[in-house]
Amino acid sequence: MELEIVEEYVLLGEKRYRVRVKGTNFYVNVSAQSREEALQKAKDILEKIRVDRVLKSLK
């Protein structure tokens, strides 16, 4: 599962990132101090909701 940061912004003084699973319309918004942390947080969230299984079933 490849992830890419689509948007980086500040909301109420908090740095936030919008992360997308490449080739899909799955997006995750996370708060993080760095791009690397944002990607890791997004990956953790997507693993918890088992997006990889959903993607495999769609192919």
Order of alpha helices (4+ residues) and beta strands (2+ residues): beta-beta-beta-alpha-alpha
